[in-house]
Amino acid sequence: MSDLSPDELDEIALAEEEAERDALKISASLRQFIDPYQLKKDVSFSDHDLDEAMAKQASLYSYYGTQAAKAQLQSDRAKNDMEIVEAKLYHEIRNKNKGEKVTESFISKGVMIDKRYRAAVKRYNDARMIADMAKQATEALKHRRDMLVQCSKHQLEEFKGELFLKSKEAGKEDMKAKVLGKIRESKENR
């Protein structure tokens, strides 16, 4: 099943535990950028405050867009750090086994089980998740914008309908007044 001895498996298990502890410390140093509870508040709006929501839209999009860019930069840096750790470990393992015939597979596996590499991968994955969440925040604001436009159109149509009905009623009142005026005139002329 496995080409590794029990001692090597124990060593890998210990390395995994230590890497997990280190990764938690390192990942804690990552900045979150987006507060999901604040995002939920910022994305929501009511039909009664469309003007205020429209006025805030551009500044919210700008803020969350900037946060997404910062999160992406953090992710890119974490990826670069991971690649540097990988390269250093690759070089370290090759030098440690100088004079011996080592395969790429052997070096690759050695890199993968090293706690420093595992911590760097965890940090990169966490940073990438933060960047993806920040990107989704900007997408949510795009959907908010679309909903604001739709709600505004709907309110405008309702307003037009009310004006039409009022003008129609006013027209009926005018017509009624004219008819009553003509009736009075005809009674007076008799």
N, C-alpha and C positions, 0 to 999 in steps of 0.2 A: 504494500500500500504506500508506504513512505520510504524514501531512501535515507531518512535521517535516523540517527540512533536515539535511544531514550534520553541520553544526556543532552544531545542537541535539541530535542523537543522541549526539555525542561528549560534550557537556556533561552529558547525562543519564547516560551510562555512567560518567563521572568522579564525578558526584554519587552514583550507586549504590555505587561502590567506597568512597567516603568515608563514606557513610551506613552501609555494612556494618561498616567499622572502628569508627565511632562507636557503632553498635548493639552490637557486641561488648563495648566498654568499658562502655556503659550497662547491658547485660544482665548483665554480671559483677557489677554492684552489687545485683542482685536476690538476695534470700535464698531458699535452697532449701527450708527447713523440714522436708522429709522425706528421710531417708537410706534409699534403697531396700534396701540390704543389712541395715540394722537392722530395717526393716519386715519383711523376709522372716524374720528371726530371731524377731521379736515375734509374728508371725502363726502361726508353726509351733508344734506341740505334739505330745506323744506320749500314747498310751493309758496309759502308766505314770505320768504326772504330771498327770492330769486335775484333781486337787484344786488343785494349784499354778496350773495354767493358768486354772482358774475364778476363783481368788483374784486373779489379775493382770488379768483381762479388763476390769473396770470402769476401773481406772487407765489401762490402755493406751488404751481408747476415749476416755477423758477427755483424755489427752495428745494423741492424734492428732486428735481433734475440735478442740481448741484450736489446733493447728498448721494445720488446714484453715481455720479462721476467720481466722487471721493471714494465710495465703496468699491468701484471698479478699479481705481488706482491701488487701493489696499489689496485687492485680489491679485492684481498683476504683480505687485511686489512680493506677495506670498508665493506666487508661482515661481518667480525668479529665485527667491530664497530656496525653495524646494529643489530647483534645478541645480543650484550651486552646491547644496548639501549632497545631492546625488553625484555630481561630478567629483567632489572631494572624496566621497566614500569609494567611488569607483577607483580613483587614483590610489587611495589608501590601501584598498584590498589588493590591487595589482602589485603595489610595492611590497606589501606584507608577504606575498607569495612569490617573490622574485626567485628565479631559478627553478620554480616548479611550473609544470604545464597547467595553466588555468584556462578554463573556457569562459566565453562570454556569459553563458548560463550560470556558471558558478559565481562569477562576479555580480551578476544581476541579482541572484538570490541573496548574496551577501549584503548587497545594498538594501534590498527590500526588508530584510529582517533587522537591520540596524535601527536602534531606537531613535537616533537623530533623524533618520530619513522618515520613519513612521510619524514622528512628531511634526516634521515639516509638511508631510502629506496631509495630516489632520488639520494643521493650521491653514493650508491652502484650501482644502475643502470647506472649512468653516468660513473663510474669507469669500470664497466663491458663492456660498449660500447667502451671505450677507449682501453681496453685490446683486445677486438675483432678486432678493427681496426688495432691495432699493429700486431696481429696475421695474418690478411689479408695481411699486408705489406710483411711479410715473405713468404706468399704463392705467392704473386706477383713476388717476387724475384726468387722463384722456377720456375715459368712459364718463367721468363726472361732467366734463365739458360737453360731451355729446348729449348727456341727459339734461343739462342746463339749457342747451339749445332747443331740445325737444319740448321741454316744459315751457320755455318762453314762447315757442310757436303755438303751443296749445293754449296758453293764456291769451295770446294775441287773437287767436281764432275765437275764443270765448268772448273777448272784448268786442270784436267785430260783430259777432252775433248779437250781443246786447245792444250795440249801437244801431244795428239794423232793425231790431225789434222796437227800440225806442223811436227810431225815425218812422217806422211803419205806424206805430201807435200815434205819433205826432201827426202824421199824414191823415190818419183816420179822424183825429180830433179836428184838424183843419177842415176836412171834408164835412164832418158832422156840423161844424160851426157854419160853414157855407150853406149847407142844406137848410139848417134852422133859420139862417138869415134870409134865405129865399122864401121860406115858408112865411116868415113874419112879414116880408115885403108883400107877398101875395095876399095875405090877410088884410094888410093895411090898404092895399089898392082896391079892395072890394068894396 
